[in-house]
Amino acid sequence: MTIMFNKHPVAPPDDAPMRERVRFSDLEAGYRGRPVLRRLSASIPALAMTALVGPNGSGKSTLLGVLAGVIEATAGQLHYAEGRPPAFVPQRGAVGDALPLTARQTVEMGRWNERGLWRRLTRRDRALVDSAMERLGVAGLAARQLGELSGGQRQRVLIAQSLAQHSDLLLLDEPTTGLDLGAREGITALLTDLVADGTTVVQATHDLEAARSADTCLLLGDGRLVGQGPPEEVLTPAALSRTWRPA
């Protein structure tokens, strides 16, 4: 079998109804011989919020990891339109509370990909960190330990870290899981504002209310694409009943 995995930027066709930020076809990926994504083909529109929706085990986190470059696809093609490398916000549990990091140090980590681990931050780096923390409303938490923050505060710090990477493609894995209603609504409103400011946002979620606030959805089931399009067309009772099968 020939494996094709192309990450070179490509320009979308001029007649495309909505400019694509990412396109993938026949994508396959998994873990230690266990297939998860099965010949998945779809696209991510630019300057929009896309929700990857599905029950646990549907492949949405794996797909997000492939798009972020932290999981290697085993087959298929992956194309990015021109832009900066994606910024990835993992699930909250993936960042340990025991790490002795302040909120500002956590956001500064967003500059490591460009500056390196041991190089001092430049004035521009510090300005990007300041701007990201102000944008997320966490500048006042700069000296607080990450593990001391509430769930909503911590999620905002992690999103600020991604913004400090100065990317126009933001990938988030379950950004509202475990948060109370007010914090969930705040994160959803924040992501909507980021799209309005020129960021393409992709979030993996099993929260149907969060998914319904997106511009477009990819509904996944058993590693396959069940539907793609506006939430009101994709998240229908019939489609959801096929996807969320009884245990």
Secondary structure per residue as TSV (DSSP state, phi and psi in degrees):
chain	resnum	aa	ss	phi	psi
A	1	M	-	360.0	133.6
A	2	T	-	-86.6	126.2
A	3	I	-	-100.1	125.4
A	4	M	-	-119.7	124.5
A	5	F	-	-144.6	92.6
A	6	N	-	-105.6	118.1
A	7	K	-	-112.4	18.5
A	8	H	-	-77.0	142.5
A	9	P	B	-62.6	142.3
A	10	V	-	-134.6	149.2
A	11	A	-	-87.2	139.5
A	12	P	-	-73.4	157.5
A	13	P	-	-63.7	148.4
A	14	D	T	-64.1	-28.0
A	15	D	T	-93.1	10.4
A	16	A	-	-65.5	132.6
A	17	P	S	-66.1	-29.5
A	18	M	S	-141.0	128.0
A	19	R	-	-61.9	135.1
A	20	E	E	-88.5	137.8
A	21	R	E	-95.5	-35.6
A	22	V	E	-140.6	141.8
A	23	R	E	-137.6	137.9
A	24	F	E	-139.8	151.7
A	25	S	E	-142.8	140.7
A	26	D	E	50.3	38.0
A	27	L	E	-75.9	133.5
A	28	E	E	-132.1	142.4
A	29	A	E	-162.2	160.3
A	30	G	E	-173.3	-163.8
A	31	Y	E	-133.5	118.2
A	32	R	T	48.0	52.0
A	33	G	T	83.9	-3.3
A	34	R	E	-97.6	108.4
A	35	P	E	-68.1	141.1
A	36	V	E	-120.7	-58.3
A	37	L	E	-87.8	134.4
A	38	R	E	-126.2	97.1
A	39	R	E	48.6	55.3
A	40	L	E	-86.0	128.7
A	41	S	E	-132.4	126.9
A	42	A	E	-171.1	-177.7
A	43	S	E	-140.4	156.5
A	44	I	E	-114.4	116.4
A	45	P	E	-71.3	147.5
A	46	A	T	-77.0	153.9
A	47	L	T	54.2	43.9
A	48	A	S	-149.2	165.8
A	49	M	E	-103.2	122.8
A	50	T	E	-112.4	131.6
A	51	A	E	-105.4	125.7
A	52	L	E	-91.0	111.6
A	53	V	E	-116.3	143.2
A	54	G	-	164.3	163.3
A	55	P	S	-71.1	170.7
A	56	N	T	-56.1	134.3
A	57	G	T	86.9	3.8
A	58	S	S	-79.5	-16.5
A	59	G	S	107.5	3.5
A	60	K	H	-67.6	-41.5
A	61	S	H	-68.8	-34.9
A	62	T	H	-65.1	-44.4
A	63	L	H	-60.9	-43.3
A	64	L	H	-62.0	-40.8
A	65	G	H	-63.3	-38.5
A	66	V	H	-64.7	-44.8
A	67	L	H	-62.0	-34.3
A	68	A	H	-79.4	-15.2
A	69	G	T	87.0	10.8
A	70	V	S	-96.0	-11.2
A	71	I	S	-124.8	133.2
A	72	E	-	-90.6	128.7
A	73	A	-	-70.7	147.9
A	74	T	S	-95.6	-15.4
A	75	A	E	-164.3	162.1
A	76	G	E	106.2	-179.7
A	77	Q	E	-122.8	139.8
A	78	L	E	-133.3	120.5
A	79	H	E	-121.4	132.5
A	80	Y	E	-108.7	135.2
A	81	A	-	-69.2	166.4
A	82	E	S	-60.9	139.1
A	83	G	S	161.4	178.6
A	84	R	-	-79.0	158.9
A	85	P	-	-56.5	149.6
A	86	P	-	-67.2	152.6
A	87	A	E	-106.0	133.4
A	88	F	E	-117.5	129.4
A	89	V	E	-112.6	106.5
A	90	P	-	-73.5	175.5
A	91	Q	-	-60.4	150.5
A	92	R	G	-55.5	-37.1
A	93	G	G	-68.1	-14.5
A	94	A	G	-79.2	-10.7
A	95	V	S	-112.1	112.8
A	96	G	-	-68.2	137.2
A	97	D	T	-68.4	-22.4
A	98	A	T	-79.2	-10.8
A	99	L	S	-63.5	129.6
A	100	P	-	-80.9	66.6
A	101	L	-	-119.8	139.5
A	102	T	B	-81.5	168.7
A	103	A	H	-60.3	-41.5
A	104	R	H	-67.6	-42.3
A	105	Q	H	-60.0	-36.3
A	106	T	H	-64.0	-44.1
A	107	V	H	-67.6	-37.3
A	108	E	H	-61.5	-25.9
A	109	M	G	-61.0	-21.9
A	110	G	G	-64.4	-16.8
A	111	R	G	-94.4	-4.0
A	112	W	H	-65.7	-36.6
A	113	N	H	-59.0	-34.0
A	114	E	H	-91.3	-35.8
A	115	R	H	-95.7	-27.4
A	116	G	-	94.2	160.6
A	117	L	S	-69.4	-37.3
A	118	W	S	-103.3	-2.4
A	119	R	S	-87.8	143.8
A	120	R	-	-68.2	146.4
A	121	L	-	-70.2	142.0
A	122	T	-	-85.1	175.0
A	123	R	H	-60.8	-38.7
A	124	R	H	-65.0	-40.9
A	125	D	H	-58.4	-48.0
A	126	R	H	-64.2	-36.3
A	127	A	H	-65.9	-38.9
A	128	L	H	-66.2	-39.0
A	129	V	H	-65.1	-46.6
A	130	D	H	-58.0	-45.9
A	131	S	H	-62.9	-42.8
A	132	A	H	-64.4	-41.8
A	133	M	H	-69.1	-38.5
A	134	E	H	-64.4	-42.9
A	135	R	H	-61.3	-36.3
A	136	L	H	-91.7	-2.4
A	137	G	T	71.9	30.0
A	138	V	-	-120.0	13.0
A	139	A	G	-59.7	-34.5
A	140	G	G	-72.1	-8.3
A	141	L	G	-101.0	8.5
A	142	A	T	-52.2	-41.1
A	143	A	T	-90.6	-3.2
A	144	R	S	-77.6	145.8
A	145	Q	B	-69.9	140.9
A	146	L	G	-57.3	-40.5
A	147	G	G	-69.8	-12.3
A	148	E	G	-88.2	-10.1
A	149	L	S	-82.0	155.4
A	150	S	-	-70.6	167.3
A	151	G	H	-58.7	-44.2
A	152	G	H	-66.2	-41.0
A	153	Q	H	-63.7	-43.4
A	154	R	H	-64.3	-41.1
A	155	Q	H	-63.3	-38.1
A	156	R	H	-65.9	-37.5
A	157	V	H	-64.4	-42.4
A	158	L	H	-66.5	-36.2
A	159	I	H	-69.2	-37.0
A	160	A	H	-61.0	-38.8
A	161	Q	H	-58.7	-42.1
A	162	S	H	-67.7	-38.7
A	163	L	H	-65.4	-31.5
A	164	A	T	-64.0	-18.7
A	165	Q	T	-74.1	-10.2
A	166	H	T	61.5	42.0
A	167	S	-	-99.6	154.1
A	168	D	S	-102.2	9.8
A	169	L	E	-132.7	112.1
A	170	L	E	-112.3	123.5
A	171	L	E	-115.1	125.2
A	172	L	E	-128.5	134.6
A	173	D	E	-104.2	108.3
A	174	E	S	51.6	59.2
A	175	P	T	-68.0	-19.2
A	176	T	T	-109.3	1.1
A	177	T	T	-64.2	132.6
A	178	G	T	83.2	0.1
A	179	L	-	-94.6	153.2
A	180	D	-	-74.0	172.8
A	181	L	H	-58.5	-44.3
A	182	G	H	-62.6	-42.8
A	183	A	H	-67.0	-39.3
A	184	R	H	-61.9	-45.6
A	185	E	H	-64.4	-36.2
A	186	G	H	-65.8	-42.2
A	187	I	H	-66.1	-42.1
A	188	T	H	-62.4	-42.9
A	189	A	H	-64.3	-38.8
A	190	L	H	-62.7	-45.5
A	191	L	H	-64.2	-36.9
A	192	T	H	-62.2	-41.4
A	193	D	H	-64.8	-38.4
A	194	L	H	-63.7	-39.0
A	195	V	H	-62.4	-44.3
A	196	A	H	-61.5	-27.5
A	197	D	T	-86.7	0.6
A	198	G	T	108.2	18.5
A	199	T	-	-106.0	135.8
A	200	T	E	-85.7	123.4
A	201	V	E	-115.7	130.3
A	202	V	E	-125.7	123.9
A	203	Q	E	-127.0	132.6
A	204	A	E	-86.7	131.1
A	205	T	E	-156.2	150.2
A	206	H	-	-109.8	7.4
A	207	D	-	-84.8	105.7
A	208	L	H	-66.6	-30.6
A	209	E	H	-65.7	-42.8
A	210	A	H	-63.8	-39.9
A	211	A	H	-64.1	-36.4
A	212	R	H	-70.3	-14.4
A	213	S	T	-87.7	-4.6
A	214	A	S	-79.9	164.2
A	215	D	S	-78.6	-34.9
A	216	T	E	-147.8	156.0
A	217	C	E	-129.3	146.3
A	218	L	E	-112.9	113.6
A	219	L	E	-94.5	120.4
A	220	L	E	-110.9	147.2
A	221	G	E	-149.3	122.3
A	222	D	T	54.0	40.1
A	223	G	T	76.6	7.8
A	224	R	E	-120.1	157.2
A	225	L	E	-81.9	120.0
A	226	V	E	-91.5	-34.7
A	227	G	E	-167.9	155.2
A	228	Q	E	-144.0	135.1
A	229	G	E	148.8	-165.9
A	230	P	-	-60.2	147.3
A	231	P	H	-54.3	-40.0
A	232	E	H	-67.2	-20.6
A	233	E	H	-93.8	-27.0
A	234	V	H	-94.5	-42.9
A	235	L	S	-88.7	57.1
A	236	T	-	-86.1	156.4
A	237	P	H	-55.8	-38.5
A	238	A	H	-65.4	-45.7
A	239	A	H	-66.1	-41.2
A	240	L	H	-67.6	-36.0
A	241	S	H	-67.5	-31.6
A	242	R	H	-72.9	-31.9
A	243	T	H	-83.7	-48.1
A	244	W	S	-90.0	81.1
A	245	R	-	-77.0	147.7
A	246	P	-	-60.0	143.6
A	247	A	-	-68.2	360.0
